[in-house]
Amino acid sequence: MAERYTRLYTLPENLYTEGAPLVIAAGALLKDNQTGKVLAQLKYRSICSRPIRAIKVLITGYDMAKAVVCREEHQYLDLEIGRDEYWGSKEAVYLPDRSVRSYSAAVLAVYYADGGSYVSDSQRWEPLQEQAGLDTKLWDKELAKQYRIDTTPKSAFVPMRQKDLWLCACGEINRDGERCHVCSQELDTLIAKLDVDRLREEKTERLRREEEHASAVDAVRDAHAKKAKKIALIAVPIALIAAAAIVFSVVSSRNARAYDDALALLDAGRYNEADVAFTKLGNYKDSAVKAEEAAGKGQENTAYTKACKLLEDGSFDEAHDAFIALGDYEDAAEKALEALYQKAGKLLEDGSFDEAQALYTELGDYCDSAEKADGFVQRRVSMTTSYDESCSGPLTTTYAYTSDGVLLSETRLYSEYPSMDDQTYEYEYAPDGSYTLTRDQVSSVYDDHGNLLGQGGVFQYDYVYEYYDDGTMSSCTALAEGSEDTLWIEEYDRHGSMDRYIEADGTAYDFVNTYKGELLYQQDKYDANSTLVGNIKYEYDGDGRLTKKTVIENGNVSKAVVTDFVYGYVYAPDAKAAEEAKKAAEEEAKLAAEAAAQSEEADSADDAAETAEPEVTAEAVQ
């Protein structure tokens, strides 16, 4: 049986904003596969001593294009939450828009059991940095043991300060300036005692004392044994010398074996154990030097293992930095590139095409990065139209493209219009260049010039086009389908811009077009009385792409309609090949048309020669 819910998105863990009495510990976005509804689940953790009675949160939903599609407030009521308690994970928050694919969360207010409240002045909740384990700082188990002796047996993490909080070595979250509410330690003390050199000295001294204590215990046991056996008071000197020799031989043999065992641990890559073994050998041979070597390699090995775990967990930036810090250790340099490569793949998957393209380009020849980078093309990615003050707000349209770089769909986002749902239109193209635009099973058909032919299976319009000698369209006459009745006429200059519009009743408007080079910068519209009735202004970027269009009617700037166009990278790996194939096909069609025209001219010349009357000469008359 299929799963009831599909996970669509996972919120970063431990979101926090300064001053808040809680953290958003975790969150997920799920799709109900039976109803199609989308819901958010959130888990909270109290980090304050005041019992919490209720909270109010804001959930902002985003679609695949990272555009805001909904905002939903939700309250958790009748709570009895104490410090360090979790809640919320069993309460689903259904979102009003089914196109949500990710979301952000912010706690707007917290209400305490004592009648007080907290109101947030920020909707920017960011994840707390993950606390590093104590073994990343103290790679030697004996050093970590010494730190726990000096601080608290609960110490398992590196203490750290974040914003107005601090995280204790025991892992608990505390307010800045207070002792840990669990183990009573102070941050400054914990940090001061995390001195590796000092810990190493204390560890060495402790191990020495432990060894002396063990020796003393052995000596007492020996004394009691000697007394019990009533050892003779006088021993033969030769026997004493022999015993001393035997003891020296045994100790030397034991140290030699321990040294060899420590070398074996070092060669096997068990660096922490080797460090401990060499340290216990004291000044035997070069044990002190070997202990330092093992400690250094152990630290690198621990750092490498942690970096690999960061990469495995998807913390790509942290993993990259950790591998870079390792320098030429094993394959750390290669792994640093792999971290960036995987990050680029995640950005590509999430639709962050500009960042993904930049990262693949930076990676150069690593793996297939160059090929991936070459698969990005520039396209218009969104359009925002701001209407006059009588409207609710701007209308944003986002675009999606096929792997060939051809427009696949456009989505009109009505987030500023609560009474309207977002609308997605899908494109389907015919070989002749015409296309069909479909939304909610209702289709509209357009010709290859982008003019509407009909809707819902009913054709309403037909068009007659005329062209200049260079192939540029000079006019478009719109006719009612199946009729010779003219609905309107559009006339164009040689740049392809409209310079005259004629309505069905003969009313005409003239456009005066102003160019800078080949780019149209302004159109002034005049009526039959040569009165200016409106104008359109155009703005472009350095690549000649339209970035802004401002439409003003009757000089009323307050009612101007302003449209902004945004461009960026999209991933269309087949686009360049498709464009080259299209150019080749167009060139082939052009050559075929020219050949046909030449053949037609030749045939016309032959026909003219065959039908011409023979010339009558004087000789023929005679």
DAHUGI-V865402 format. One line per field, one symbol per residue. ss: DSSP state (@ for helix, = for strand, . for the rest). A space follows every 50 residues. Layout:
ss = ???
//
This chain:
ss = ....=======...==.....===========.....=========.... .===========.....=========....=....==....====..... .===========....===......==.....=@@@....@@@@@@@@@@ ......=..===..===.....===...........@@@@@@...@@@@@ @@@@@@@@@@@@@@@@@@@@@@@@@@@@@.......@@@@@@@@@@@@@@ @@@@@@@@@@@@@@@@@...@@@@@@@@@@......@@@@@@@@@@@@@@ @@@@@@@@@@@@...@@@@@@@@@@......@@@@@@@@@@@@@@@@@@@ ..@@@@@@@@@@@.....@@@@@@.===========........====== =.....=======.........=======.....=====..=====.... .====..==.=======.....========.....=======.....=== ===....=========..========.....=========.....===== ===...@@@.===========...@@@@@@@@@@@@@@@@@@@@@@@@@@ @@@@@@@@@@@......@@@@.
//
